[in-house]
Amino acid sequence: MKESLIGLVMLASAATAGECPPVPDHSVDLARLVEEVRQARDAGAAQAVVGEMWTLWTDAPDDLAQAALDHGIYMRDRRDFAGALAEFDWLVGYCPDYAEGYNQRAFAHFLRRDFEAALPDLTRALELNPTHLGALSGRAMTLIALGREAEAQADLRVAVGLNPWLPERRLLQDTDGAPLAGESDL
């Protein structure tokens, strides 16, 4: 009931919402964090830096967009995919230049195993933010699920180039399809 009430309040607020303000520009901070994660001494240190990245990626353009994002994530985490998708649909309609709206909608589709629906959202998120590690690794995992291994490997290589400690690095393959990482690398 609480989730439904919050959703109704969001829809009522959306009806009176104007245009989405510009997306916060975190490019300088994100570039610094990419360098930090590349230089991280271990996976734990890298994960702390990636956590800082997520704080910036999930910084929505205004309070209304932030509420939609937060509520969509809340609903997705409770496996209310229909409710989450409604929030994310509204968010990308309101803020079409905000990469995280697309990324989160893609993740909801991915969890529903609707990989075809996830792929365009991940591609759009990456058009808006090419170094978004979550979208890069998410698109790689989506492409793997769709049987498009060569494209997935290309995305994984870009993602591991940004974060050598990325957990999905274990899925990297050489040109013959053999895994690159040995057990001791994981």
C-alpha positions, 0 to 999 in steps of 0.5 A: 500500500505504501509503495502504491501511495508513493507512486500516486504522489509521484505521478501527481507531482509529475503532472505539474513538473516542468522540464528536467534541469540539466544533469549534474556535470560530474565529469571531472570527478568521474575522470579522477575516480577512473584514474583512482580505480585504475591505480587501486592496489586491490579489489577492496580499494577499487570497490570503494572508488566504484562506490564513489562513482555510484554516488555521482551516477545516482545524483539526479538532476532535481528532487523529483527525478531523485525521488523517482530514481530512489523509488524505482530502485526501492521497488526493483529491489523488492522485485516489483518490476512493473512498479520499478519500470513505471518509475524509470519510464517516467524518469527517462521521459522527464530527464532524457539526458540522465544516463542513470535512468536508462541504466536502472531501467535496463537493470530491471529488464535484465532481472526480468530476463528481458534482455532485448528490452535492456539492451537499448537502454544500456546503449543509451546510458553509454551514449550519455556516459561512456565510462559508466562501468555499471552500464558497460558491464551490464551491457556485456552481461546482456550481450552474453545472455543474448549469445552475442559473445564478440560484442560482449567481449568488446564491452568487457575489454573497455570496462576492464580497461577502466577498472582492472578489478571489475568482477566480470573480468573473469569472463574475458576470453582470448581470441580462441574463446579461452578464459584469460583470468586464471583461478589465482587472478580472481 
